[in-house]
Amino acid sequence: MSTQLDLVVRAERTVTTEGEVPLTIGVRDGSIVAVEPPGADLSASRVLELADDEVLMPGVVDSHVHVNDPGRTEWEGFTSATRAAAAGGVTTIVDMPLNSIPPTVDVAALDVKQKTAAGQAFVDVGFWGGAVPGNVPDLRPLHDAGVFGFKCFLLHSGVDEFPPLDAEQLEAAMREIASFDGLLIVHAEDAHAIEDAPVVPGTHYHDFLASRPRDAENLAVQQVIGLARATGCRVHILHVSSSDALPLISSARREGVRISAETCPHYLSFTAEEIPDGATQYKCCPPIRETGNRDQLWEGLREGTLGLVVSDHSPSTVDLKLLDVGDFAAAWGGISSLQLSLPAVWTEARRRGFGLADVSRWMSQGPAAQTGMRRKGRLEVGYDADLCVLAPEETFVVDVHRLHHKNAITAYAGRELAGVVRSTWLRGERIDIDAEPRGRLLRRGQT
């Protein structure tokens, strides 16, 4: 190119939509402006030559993160969460509307959250809005203010300030969101099925699993599909843990229902059979299920029914996990994994014959496409130069004290994972988590 570039990256292994290929990438003003064969004559003020054991990937886009800031900053915060993201190869997150106080259910609350995040973010940050009882008039203003869509619950969310929608309220929200072609993302567990399930306090994981049966997910997914068919609303099923829901989603999609679905690293990594008594660091809702169920979730990714893998990073303070008593019924449900999602998924994926191009499709391209981010998730001309340099064969053992999450607890503690993130780059600049944060706040339609 005749004009000197800001950065040239040369990699023998570059993850593209077609697989891994050797490429030379040129960056100017934060954007990828050249994608050339190896040896291309590109000049820049800085040149990054990847080592033989390194792979260049698009930065991970994690569209399911609970930052909890403001209001529950002792659980997490924008500084700690985005440091963890950068350390794990994540260059963009989308923050969930609940667990912060106030929840993001109107424009005023969104403004509070954006002002809180400003100047704290080491990676780019977008925001989901919330759909709760009584806020239908707030949905379009939130959409116009730039949220990427709206989250709702069909049962108690775990925090009183973000109540669930009943069937009538769900339909009203979907009709309103459909009117401006927005996106509704759903925590799909049926309240009545959960109420009818046995609740046995104590340390046995199988008792907790019985309290969150697959039928609760399956019934909720059926309800969402029926209303999406009736209203024309775009819908997305969050954190699918029940493999029984996959045929329902696949069939609805074939019928023309505009539905997508995700799963999470913990459902792909752990199994109910391996969770020890009292190990409440594994508690999440919906729950980690049996080995056969996990295998079917992987098949759902292989077949494309599940298009995204996102962290559902849902941290809390250590005391809320009740590790001293190990009571699954009473402990906070959520797994901290933002920094570990990429290696956790890669560790399991490579055992099943998947490649890094598959992982990137689930963790970068898929979330970017689902949220409508037109400049994220790919190493192509016109995209942001958001890069992850990964050593895929290097392994490490998870030490909670080396994580940047605010609270030193995770279900992955002591687990050996493959894939060490050597560096993370945001718009062509290497992220230094000890320097000033340079992340931007994102609006739907502007990235």
C-alpha positions in Angstrom: 0.0 0.0 0.0 1.3 3.5 -0.9 0.4 5.0 2.5 2.3 3.7 5.5 0.2 1.7 8.0 0.0 2.0 11.7 0.5 -1.8 12.3 1.3 -4.8 10.2 0.6 -8.3 11.7 2.2 -11.3 10.1 0.9 -14.8 11.2 1.5 -18.2 9.7 -1.8 -19.2 11.3 -4.7 -16.7 11.0 -8.2 -17.7 11.8 -10.7 -16.7 9.1 -14.2 -17.8 8.2 -12.6 -20.3 5.8 -10.2 -21.8 8.4 -6.6 -21.2 9.3 -4.4 -19.6 6.7 -1.1 -17.6 6.6 -1.9 -13.9 6.3 -0.4 -10.4 6.5 -2.8 -7.8 8.0 -2.5 -4.1 7.7 -4.1 -1.7 10.2 -4.7 2.0 10.0 -6.7 4.3 12.4 -7.9 1.2 14.3 -9.4 -0.6 11.3 -8.2 -3.5 9.1 -7.4 -2.0 5.7 -5.4 -4.8 4.1 -5.5 -8.6 4.2 -2.7 -10.0 2.1 -0.8 -13.2 1.5 2.3 -13.9 3.6 5.3 -11.9 2.5 3.2 -9.0 1.2 5.1 -5.8 0.9 3.3 -3.8 3.6 5.2 -1.2 5.7 4.2 0.2 9.1 5.6 2.0 12.1 5.0 -1.2 14.0 5.2 -4.8 12.9 4.0 -7.8 14.9 5.5 -11.1 13.9 3.7 -14.0 15.6 5.8 -16.8 17.0 5.5 -20.3 15.5 3.3 -21.5 18.3 0.9 -18.5 18.1 -2.4 -18.1 16.2 -4.0 -14.8 15.3 -7.7 -14.7 16.0 -10.5 -12.1 16.0 -11.0 -10.8 19.5 -13.8 -12.6 21.3 -17.2 -10.9 21.5 -18.9 -11.9 24.8 -22.6 -10.8 24.6 -23.6 -12.2 28.0 -21.8 -10.5 30.9 -23.1 -9.4 34.3 -20.8 -6.5 35.3 -23.1 -5.5 38.3 -21.9 -1.9 38.2 -23.3 0.4 39.7 -25.0 -1.0 42.8 -23.3 -4.3 43.4 -19.7 -3.3 42.6 -18.4 -5.6 45.4 -19.5 -8.4 43.1 -17.8 -7.0 40.0 -17.2 -3.7 38.2 -16.3 -2.3 34.8 -12.6 -2.0 35.7 -12.2 -5.6 37.0 -14.5 -7.2 34.4 -12.9 -5.5 31.4 -9.4 -6.3 32.7 -10.5 -9.9 33.0 -11.9 -9.8 29.5 -8.7 -8.4 28.0 -6.6 -11.0 29.7 -8.8 -13.7 28.2 -8.8 -12.4 24.6 -12.1 -10.7 24.8 -12.3 -7.3 23.1 -16.0 -6.6 23.3 -18.6 -7.3 26.0 -22.3 -6.6 26.2 -23.5 -5.9 29.7 -26.7 -7.5 31.1 -29.4 -5.1 32.5 -29.7 -6.8 35.9 -27.7 -7.2 39.1 -26.7 -3.6 38.7 -28.8 -1.0 40.7 -30.6 0.5 39.0 -31.4 -2.2 36.4 -31.3 -1.0 32.8 -35.0 -0.8 32.3 -35.4 2.8 31.1 -33.2 5.5 29.5 -32.4 7.2 32.8 -30.9 3.9 34.2 -29.0 3.4 30.9 -27.5 6.8 31.3 -26.4 6.0 34.9 -24.7 2.8 33.7 -23.0 4.5 30.8 -21.6 7.3 33.0 -20.4 4.6 35.4 -18.6 2.7 32.7 -17.1 5.7 31.0 -13.3 5.8 31.6 -13.3 2.3 33.3 -13.4 0.0 30.2 -10.3 -1.7 28.9 -12.4 -3.3 26.1 -15.4 -2.0 24.2 -18.7 -2.3 26.1 -22.3 -2.4 24.8 -25.5 -2.7 26.9 -28.7 -4.7 26.9 -31.9 -3.2 28.1 -34.5 -5.0 30.2 -38.1 -6.0 29.7 -39.9 -6.0 33.0 -43.6 -5.6 34.1 -44.8 -2.1 33.3 -42.0 -0.9 31.1 -43.4 -1.5 27.6 -43.4 2.4 27.0 -39.7 2.4 27.8 -38.6 -0.2 25.2 -38.6 2.0 22.1 -36.8 4.8 23.8 -34.2 2.4 25.1 -33.9 1.0 21.5 -33.4 4.5 20.2 -30.8 5.2 22.9 -28.7 2.3 21.5 -29.2 -0.8 23.6 -28.6 -4.0 21.6 -31.9 -5.6 22.7 -34.0 -6.6 25.7 -33.6 -9.3 28.3 -36.5 -10.8 30.2 -37.1 -13.6 32.7 -40.0 -15.9 32.9 -39.4 -16.7 36.6 -37.8 -14.9 39.5 -34.5 -13.5 38.3 -32.7 -13.8 41.7 -32.9 -10.1 42.4 -36.2 -8.4 43.3 -35.6 -5.2 41.3 -35.8 -7.2 38.0 -39.1 -9.0 38.1 -40.2 -11.6 35.6 -42.9 -11.3 32.9 -46.0 -13.4 32.9 -47.5 -14.7 29.7 -49.6 -11.6 29.0 -46.7 -9.2 29.7 -44.4 -11.3 27.6 -46.7 -11.0 24.6 -47.1 -7.3 25.1 -43.3 -6.8 25.2 -42.8 -9.0 22.1 -45.4 -7.0 20.1 -43.8 -3.7 21.0 -40.3 -5.0 20.2 -41.5 -6.5 16.9 -42.9 -3.1 16.0 -39.3 -1.7 15.7 -37.6 -5.0 14.7 -35.8 -5.2 18.0 -34.5 -8.3 19.7 -35.8 -10.0 22.8 -33.4 -12.3 24.7 -35.0 -14.7 27.1 -34.0 -16.6 30.3 -36.2 -19.5 29.4 -37.3 -21.4 32.5 -41.0 -21.9 33.2 -41.9 -20.6 36.6 -44.7 -23.1 37.2 -42.4 -26.1 36.4 -39.9 -24.7 38.8 -42.5 -24.2 41.5 -43.7 -27.8 41.1 -40.2 -29.3 41.3 -38.9 -30.6 44.6 -36.6 -28.2 46.6 -34.4 -30.1 49.0 -31.9 -27.8 50.8 -28.5 -29.3 51.3 -25.2 -30.3 49.8 -26.2 -32.9 47.2 -25.9 -31.6 43.6 -28.5 -34.1 42.3 -31.1 -32.5 44.6 -30.4 -29.1 43.2 -30.5 -30.5 39.6 -33.9 -32.0 40.3 -35.2 -28.6 41.4 -34.4 -27.1 37.9 -35.7 -29.8 35.6 -35.2 -29.9 31.8 -39.0 -29.6 31.4 -38.8 -26.0 32.8 -36.5 -25.0 30.0 -38.4 -27.0 27.3 -41.8 -25.5 28.3 -40.4 -22.0 28.4 -38.8 -22.4 24.9 -42.1 -23.7 23.5 -43.9 -20.7 25.0 -41.4 -18.2 23.5 -41.6 -20.0 20.1 -45.4 -19.8 20.1 -45.4 -16.1 20.8 -42.6 -15.3 18.4 -44.6 -17.1 15.7 -47.7 -15.0 16.6 -45.9 -11.6 17.0 -43.1 -11.9 14.5 -40.6 -10.8 17.2 -37.0 -11.7 16.9 -36.0 -13.9 19.9 -32.9 -15.4 21.3 -32.8 -18.2 23.9 -30.1 -17.5 26.5 -27.8 -20.1 28.1 -29.4 -23.3 26.7 -28.6 -26.1 29.1 -31.3 -28.7 28.2 -30.4 -30.5 25.0 -34.1 -31.4 24.8 -34.8 -27.8 23.7 -32.6 -28.2 20.6 -35.1 -29.9 18.3 -37.8 -27.3 19.3 -35.5 -24.5 18.3 -34.4 -26.2 15.1 -37.9 -27.0 14.0 -39.1 -23.4 14.8 -36.3 -22.0 12.7 -37.3 -24.2 9.7 -40.8 -22.9 10.0 -39.5 -19.3 9.7 -39.6 -18.3 13.3 -36.8 -15.8 13.9 -35.0 -17.5 16.7 -31.4 -18.0 17.7 -29.8 -19.7 20.7 -26.6 -19.8 22.7 -24.9 -22.0 25.3 -22.1 -21.4 27.7 -18.6 -22.8 28.5 -19.7 -24.4 31.7 -22.4 -26.4 30.1 -19.9 -27.6 27.5 -17.1 -28.3 30.1 -18.7 -29.8 33.2 -21.1 -32.6 34.0 -23.5 -33.2 36.9 -21.8 -36.5 37.7 -18.5 -34.8 38.5 -19.8 -32.0 40.8 -18.8 -32.9 44.4 -21.2 -32.5 47.3 -21.2 -28.9 48.6 -19.3 -27.5 45.7 -21.6 -24.5 45.2 -19.0 -22.8 42.9 -20.7 -24.9 40.2 -24.2 -23.6 40.9 -25.8 -21.8 38.0 -29.3 -21.4 36.6 -30.3 -23.3 34.5 -28.0 -25.9 35.9 -25.1 -28.0 34.6 -26.6 -31.3 33.5 -25.5 -34.9 32.8 -22.8 -36.1 30.5 -25.1 -37.3 27.7 -26.8 -33.9 27.8 -23.4 -32.1 27.4 -22.6 -34.3 24.4 -25.9 -33.3 22.7 -25.1 -29.6 23.3 -21.9 -30.1 21.4 -23.9 -31.7 18.6 -26.1 -28.7 18.7 -23.1 -26.5 17.9 -21.9 -28.9 15.2 -25.3 -28.8 13.5 -25.7 -25.0 14.0 -28.8 -25.1 16.2 -26.7 -23.3 18.8 -24.8 -20.4 17.1 -23.1 -18.7 20.0 -21.0 -19.6 23.0 -20.9 -16.8 25.6 -19.7 -16.7 29.2 -22.8 -15.7 31.2 -20.2 -14.4 33.6 -22.3 -14.0 36.7 -20.0 -13.3 39.7 -20.8 -12.6 43.3 -18.8 -12.2 46.5 -17.4 -15.4 47.9 -19.7 -15.4 50.9 -22.8 -15.6 48.8 -21.6 -19.0 47.5 -22.0 -20.4 51.0 -18.9 -22.6 50.6 -18.8 -23.1 54.3 -22.1 -25.0 54.4 -22.4 -26.0 50.7 -26.1 -25.5 50.5 -27.0 -25.5 46.8 -30.6 -24.3 47.4 -29.5 -21.2 49.2 -26.2 -20.3 47.4 -26.0 -17.6 44.7 -26.3 -19.1 41.2 -23.7 -17.9 38.8 -20.2 -18.9 37.4 -17.3 -16.5 37.0 -15.6 -17.3 33.7 -15.1 -14.2 31.6 -11.3 -14.5 31.6 -11.4 -18.2 31.0 -14.1 -18.7 28.4 -11.9 -19.0 25.3 -9.4 -21.6 26.7 -12.3 -23.5 28.4 -14.2 -23.8 25.1 -11.0 -24.6 23.1 -9.9 -27.3 25.6 -13.2 -29.2 25.1 -13.6 -28.3 21.4 -10.3 -29.8 20.2 -11.1 -33.1 22.0 -14.1 -33.4 19.8 -12.3 -32.6 16.5 -13.3 -28.9 16.2 -10.8 -26.3 15.1 -10.1 -22.7 16.1 -12.2 -21.5 13.2 -15.2 -23.2 14.8 -14.5 -21.6 18.2 -14.1 -18.2 16.5 -17.4 -18.7 14.7 -19.2 -19.4 18.0 -17.4 -16.8 20.2 -16.6 -13.9 17.8 -18.6 -14.0 14.6 -21.8 -15.4 16.1 -22.2 -12.9 19.0 -21.2 -10.0 16.7 -23.8 -11.0 14.1 -26.5 -11.6 16.7 -26.0 -8.1 18.2 -25.7 -6.4 14.8 -22.1 -5.4 15.3 -20.9 -4.9 11.7 -17.3 -4.1 12.6 -16.6 -6.9 15.1 -15.8 -10.6 15.1 -13.8 -11.0 11.8 -10.3 -10.3 10.5 -11.5 -8.7 7.2 -11.1 -5.3 5.6 -13.4 -2.7 7.2 -13.5 -4.5 10.5 -12.0 -3.1 13.8 -8.5 -4.4 14.3 -9.6 -6.3 17.5 -7.1 -9.2 17.8 -6.3 -12.1 20.1 -2.9 -13.8 19.9 -3.4 -17.3 21.3 -0.9 -20.1 22.0 -3.4 -22.9 21.5 -1.1 -25.8 22.5 0.2 -24.2 25.7 -1.6 -25.3 28.8 -2.1 -23.8 32.3 -3.8 -24.7 35.6 -6.4 -22.2 36.7 -5.3 -20.3 39.8 -8.1 -18.0 41.1 -5.6 -15.6 42.5 -4.2 -14.9 39.0 -7.6 -14.0 37.6 -8.7 -10.3 37.3 -12.3 -11.0 38.3 -13.0 -9.1 41.5 -13.7 -12.2 43.6 -11.4 -15.2 43.7 -13.8 -17.9 43.0 -14.6 -19.9 39.9 -15.8 -23.4 39.0 -12.6 -23.8 36.9 -10.2 -23.5 39.8 -7.5 -26.2 39.6 -8.6 -27.2 36.1 -6.0 -27.6 33.3 -6.9 -25.7 30.2 -5.3 -25.4 26.8 -4.9 -22.0 25.1 -2.9 -19.2 26.6 -3.7 -15.7 25.5 -0.4 -14.0 24.8 -1.8 -10.6 23.9 -5.1 -8.8 23.1 -5.4 -5.8 20.8 -8.2 -3.3 20.6 -8.4 -1.3 17.3 -4.8 -2.0 16.6 -3.4 -1.1 20.0 -2.2 -3.7 22.4 -4.3 -3.6 25.6 -2.2 -2.8 28.7 -4.4 -3.5 31.7 -2.1 -1.5 33.9 -2.4 1.7 31.8 -5.3 4.0 31.1 -8.5 2.2 29.8 -9.2 2.8 26.1 -12.4 0.9 25.6 -15.4 2.6 24.0 -19.1 2.5 24.9 -21.0 1.0 22.0 -24.4 1.8 20.6 -26.5 -0.5 18.5 -26.2 0.5 14.8 -22.9 2.4 15.3 -20.4 -0.4 15.4 
